[in-house]
Amino acid sequence: MNSDRQQEPDYRPETNAIRIRTPRTAEKEHSSPLYLTSSFCYDDAEEMRAAFADEIDANIYSRFSNPTADEFVKRMCSLEGAEAGYATASGMSAVFSAFMALLKTGDHLLSGNAIFGSTHTVISKYLPKWGIESTYFDLNHPELLESLIRPNTRMIFLETPSNPGLDIIDLEKVSAVAQKHGIILCVDNCFASPALQQPIRQGADLVLHSATKWIDGQGRVLGGIVLGREALVHEIYLFCRSTGPAISPFNAWLLSRSLETLHVRMERHSQNALRLAQALQGNPQLTSVRYPFLESHPQYEIARRQMSAGGGIVCFDLKGGVEQGRRFLDALKLLSLTANLGDTRSIASHPSSTTHAKLSEEERQAVGITPGLIRISVGLEAFEDILQDIVQALEASAG
Ligand SMILES: *Cc1c(COP(=O)(O)O)cnc(C)c1O
């Protein structure tokens, strides 16, 4: 865990994301070094004893802490406005560690219904093994949230914008409810990234990320992070230090470099995505286009209030349903067919025949996944090339 804010100079988060770094070594390198080491040495027995007794602030073993991982965590703390953080091997290990460290048998978790598939599996298949109960609330009816709170509700978990439906939930309203009842609010901020939205500033206690997506931004490495209140992050750190989901220093080093371009990248991803959403509105092959910064989005006002741009994901619904969805993917020439999102390369996916194929039709309907729903992760290629490929594939896939 890293909570050392002392070294942090008084700059804006986007400057800190570039300038916070491990102390310069005797080599006087300009870019940060990579500490690819499993453990750390001591000058003598006394120093080693003091390190293990937590009397001095020294690295011991990279499952506990590592200077390269700490650099990534400090940059992320600055971006999210968090007191402390711990970086993990993947987004899922961040989710799982937060649940395991903070929930116990008999506790109740209240989760948004539109969440990442593996998070859904953890909540519905694994948490019951430890006697942790859960209820899903409808992101489109946040007014019902309070009525679902039980005396044993310990955490509210949600994603905004959600995947893949791009529902937006009012973070200030939810955090007011959580605070009133003394419940931890934990937000998966993966889809917005801290460049566009900082849930802690709106009252969340914890924020977590799959750094694999926009934070890496180039589809190279897995990574995750949990950030927030120091006391909560400390519990998560103690759990991780004993159970081992630590991030690789190599991945942390790459992710730290990626943070240096996060703001510029998210600005361009969002710009390309908004232009794409606007250009596709009214296309004869589509029944709808969804993007948080389109005025037609049902939660447009909330999105404008809590996000500085709409993000890089655009969804649309094909008139021809599942079959047209498959034909559309086959007709694409530039866009990649791959499971990832948040890459420089634009990606198309068809949730009902892939990521959400195992759900029943009713379950898909409940989270807004229609048979013809296509999700585009808008990349950094020239906008005209992205648009042209999608428009030609829409024409080619027409029934
Ligand atoms: C991908 C993703 C995760 C899981 O992250 P991994 O790095 O793949 O383990 C969690 N939440 C959201 C919203 C995601 O998109």
PDBQT file of the ligand as one rigid body, heavy atoms in Angstrom, charges set to zero:
ROOT
HETATM    1  C1  LIG A 401     -12.176  -5.704 -17.933  1.00  0.00    +0.000 C 
HETATM    2  C2  LIG A 401     -12.962  -5.212 -16.793  1.00  0.00    +0.000 A 
HETATM    3  C3  LIG A 401     -12.763  -5.738 -15.511  1.00  0.00    +0.000 A 
HETATM    4  C4  LIG A 401     -11.785  -6.859 -15.229  1.00  0.00    +0.000 C 
HETATM    5  O1  LIG A 401     -10.474  -6.467 -15.439  1.00  0.00    +0.000 OA
HETATM    6  P1  LIG A 401      -9.273  -7.470 -15.882  1.00  0.00    +0.000 P 
HETATM    7  O2  LIG A 401      -8.096  -6.575 -15.929  1.00  0.00    +0.000 OA
HETATM    8  O3  LIG A 401      -9.667  -8.047 -17.198  1.00  0.00    +0.000 OA
HETATM    9  O4  LIG A 401      -9.185  -8.522 -14.818  1.00  0.00    +0.000 OA
HETATM   10  C5  LIG A 401     -13.514  -5.203 -14.467  1.00  0.00    +0.000 A 
HETATM   11  N1  LIG A 401     -14.419  -4.222 -14.692  1.00  0.00    +0.000 NA
HETATM   12  C6  LIG A 401     -14.645  -3.710 -15.920  1.00  0.00    +0.000 A 
HETATM   13  C7  LIG A 401     -15.660  -2.628 -16.094  1.00  0.00    +0.000 C 
HETATM   14  C8  LIG A 401     -13.929  -4.174 -17.018  1.00  0.00    +0.000 A 
HETATM   15  O5  LIG A 401     -14.168  -3.675 -18.239  1.00  0.00    +0.000 OA
ENDROOT
TORSDOF 0
